[in-house]
Amino acid sequence: MSDAIIKVEGLGKRYIISHEQPTGSYTALRDVISNKAKGVLKKKEQLPPKEEFWALKDVNFEIKKGQAVGIIGRNGAGKSTLLKVLSRITEPTTGRIEMNGRVASLLEVGTGFHPELTGRENIFLNGAILGMGRAEIRKKFDEIVEFSGVEKFLDTPVKRYSSGMYVRLAFAVAAHLEPEILVVDEVLAVGDAEFQKKCLGKMNEVSKNEGRTVIFVSHDIAAIRQLCATCVLLKNGQVAKYAESSLVVSEYLKNKEAESFYQNKNIDTSKDAVLKKIYLTNTAGELKTTFNHDEEMVLHFELAIHKKSEKNNLFITLLDQYKRKVASSESQGLAEKMTIKFGPNFLVRGDYSVNAFIHSPGVEFVHMLDDVCNFSIIDNGSKFMIYREHDYGNVFLNTTWIYQ
Amino acid sequence: MDHRIIIEPGRSEKNYWKDLWRYRELFYILSWRDVKVKYKQTVLGVVWAVLRPLLTMIVFTFVFGRMAGMGAQSTVPYAIIVFAGMLPWNFFSISLTECSNSLVGNTNLITKVYFPRMIIPASSVITSFIDFFISFAILILLFIVYGYMPPVEIIYMPLFWIFAFLASFGPGLYLTALNVKYRDFRYIIPFIVQFGLFISPVGFTTETMVQKIPSDWQWVYYLNPMVGVIDGFRWCIIKDTPNPMLHYPFYISLGVTLFLVWLSIYQFRKMEKNFADMI
């Protein structure tokens, strides 16, 4: 046997997407029965269509003991599914994983925290959920409390904690686990910079000094680079590259930039105006594809204008990751170079892209581009951070609450 | 290394029960959490646990005892006869309800962490033990009020308590798994609880019942696991009750219970690996 601690062979995970319930609600027995009954009456081909979706397909890799491995990839590339399969939350459809050691997963901080219980009680609860015994927790209790920095509020129910405190306590518990394999998903995107540094340090210590294996998924490329020597790049459920971090990261960024930077190669001169380039920068003018939610973004358009017309405008729409329209804006007239600024605190976390077209309203479409210039928003500590599992829309509603 | 894990589709784990044992700490803590949360926030938590059996008993005593004139031939106060049936019945209905809703109520745990899923329904039953203790205290109070001395058979009560636990845990386990897949199963549970109350010897006794059923059909009555449980409790609490364990129909109830436990564990294990995807 080699010294591989994790060996993944031909791993696949299939989901069946059923189109009968567009709302995505739960299955009810009465529906199943009534569908079966309908199925008898109708012919076979009229049954609702079902679609297969392979979230992971033929994934192979090996991880050696004491390695810290990063997993990167775009949303929907299969990162979360891979982690779920690795941590035994869900069963694979094909393939095999062999692991030599206990696995603890940190898929989301604060899982299993009960709002009614105090910080002290939650340390025990969370520890047990993550696989620690009471004796083990008791032994490490002081260390955990010290790491979290919430000593003063130990006997307060966690529902009264701020989201920062909540995350701190949760991470502190998780950081003191002693499994052979630690699986971490994006926890570092939360909390203040200082705490993030502390967490990274802790994870570094875990993998380098204690010889544990860490599997780390994050959007934070800098953190991945710092922590992981090797990296897996997932693309459409398959391993696109598994190599030294710097190589994998640069490939990932290259892909990402290619998708983010729209450039029109063959410009049609017969049209009045054509979009040449679309790209995003921060306010300092640096090209970027990933923004924090509280960062201002600048969307640049470069046009080739062949025939000036008073009537032509540029109309743009932001799309979310499901290609639903989020919001639109229209220029008044055209110029060779145009920019619009938006944010901070406008879009919520997620992946977005841009629809853009030049038109003269109600008369004709001059040039149209669909779903270009991909970019991502990361939530680095908004009030909605704690609801990251839920869909709370695409934009922050900037409201004023009046209490009477 | 001692923790070798192999993940494969459809692989039933060799060390399933060992794993369950390894996670016993989680079982303690989840039970403790459920108990704590149940009685922490509500002053009514405890009051409710007292009121519920007490009020039901009063109603039953009044309706069946006074108006229908049942239990008149017995030397034992009718209230105690009813309460001896009520005790296991309430335990059964509360555990069944808690158990059936347990998985769906812990969605966030199931989709985020691995542990043997059976821990959740098992620990949810624990809270009903607390209610059981409270009811038991009321029973003792009734003994004192009526100046009633229970027979020595009362020491066998824990046996029937385990029986009651199995009778509720079995169906509860299956129902909670089905509840994950088909959410409308939760509407079935109140029905089972309500319907079961009338076919179980809570307001009446098995002796009065069997007199009215043709002997060829008595086995149907015993298919209800709670018949065995409640008869057992009555035997422990009420003087001069025949020992149900000496009559074969008791073993029909026990057999059905054990079969349901086996079936539920089998089905649960088959379904549990996909809970995270369905829930």
Interface residues (C-beta under 8 A of the other chain):
Chain A: Y15 Y26 T27 A28 L29 R30 V32 K84 V85 L86 S87 R88 I89 T90 E91 P92 T93 T94 G95 R96 I97 E98 M99 N100 G101 R102 V103 S105 L107 E108 T111 G112 H114 E116 L117 E121 F124 L125 A128 I129 L130 G131 M132 G133 R134 E180 E389
Chain B: M1 H3 R4 I5 I6 I7 E8 P9 G10 Y23 E25 L26 Y28 I29 L30 R33 K36 V37 K40 Q41 N108 L109 I110 T111 K112 V113 Y114 F115 K181 Y182 R183 D184 F185 K273 N274 A276 D277 M278
